[in-house]
Amino acid sequence: MTNQPVITPATNTSHGIIDRLLRNALQTGDARRMYEKTIAALDGSRVRFTDGTHPIMLATYDYLGLLDDPRVNQAAKDAIDTFGTGGHGSRVWGASLTLHRQLEHEIAEWVGREAALVFASGYVTNYSAIASLAGPGDWVLSDQRNHASIVDGCLAAKNAGAQVKVYRHNDPAHLEDLLAQAPPEAAKLVVTDGVFSMDGNLVDLPAVSDLCRRYGALLFLDEAHSLGVVGPHGGGTQDHYGLPDAADLVMGTLSKSIPASGGFVAGPRDIIEALRFTTRAYVYTGAPSPPNTAAALTAIRLVRREGDQRRARLHRNLDHLRQRVRKEGLRTTDSRSAIVPVILGENAVAIEVSRLCQQEGLYVLAAVPPLVPAGTARLRLNVTAAQSLEDIDTAVDIITDAVRRVTAP
């Protein structure tokens, strides 16, 4: 009989790590079970979870209702027949497919830039691109409420020697104060979300873009929650403001309006090609799979062809939701995107309202600090073109009843 390996008990240090992780997680098992539920099947505006529930889904990024489109599904199946299910490794090391090249070409056309570079995830796109763009002596200026992927990219740039400054949320005057402090010889990079993901509000793009031009800064604009949704042509915040060239670099995801996974940066060809060979998360990550790439490519073509009709349904639903939320006396923000928060204040209230909603057939989630500022815990409602007005009415009725039950004296 062979000797079995000796398993030593966890050290005090490892216990300390576990304790810290649990302190930083949601405090109770019941609360944690509301998150990361397992979907067994899609069903229009609803999902079927493995626990047998069948709720209206109001926590999805499928803004244009393309997640189960048969044309997108067929493109993924066809790609498997041609290229298989995976890649040969990193794209730099010989795993670039015609699908990857075509996707990048059509993304660049879609957002009106010379070239684009596709990454394996949206988070990785922001993190790695920002880290690659900024180096020793450069200044990176970031909005206070930027997405975590931007925050982490800025931290990586700081570790590489860049100066990182955070300006007050959507405050151009504070941004200008910081830009004026940068040494004249320093390269400057301003990074901002187009739609801020917890409030649904838009960046003051005209002011930020003007400051970047005046102070010689590059503008990196994250359009993850706005492409396909915001603007008369679905071109994001640049489209909304009528400023198609406001940003030097445009970031987007392939996992929201586009029902696949991944992210991209688009901009001047020389910058994009430099990023292709210097961004660690691109050079050292396996290529996006053929079915995923084909799904993204087909979905972009559908958005460009059918976007007007899909956005019309989406904005009909959004208008109806906002009207109902305000009519019921629920507190919200001046959202101009597909994200409509319902501000509830206390963490425990938001979590309990979320639990009751899920119990009554509506899947919504509570956003609590540090995702949002203290005292502003909320439900974040994500509206899609696939929902009906009846879905919206049912959702608001469930939320209103849950809020009243939790906050009643």
Disulfide bonds with the S-S distance in Angstrom:
none
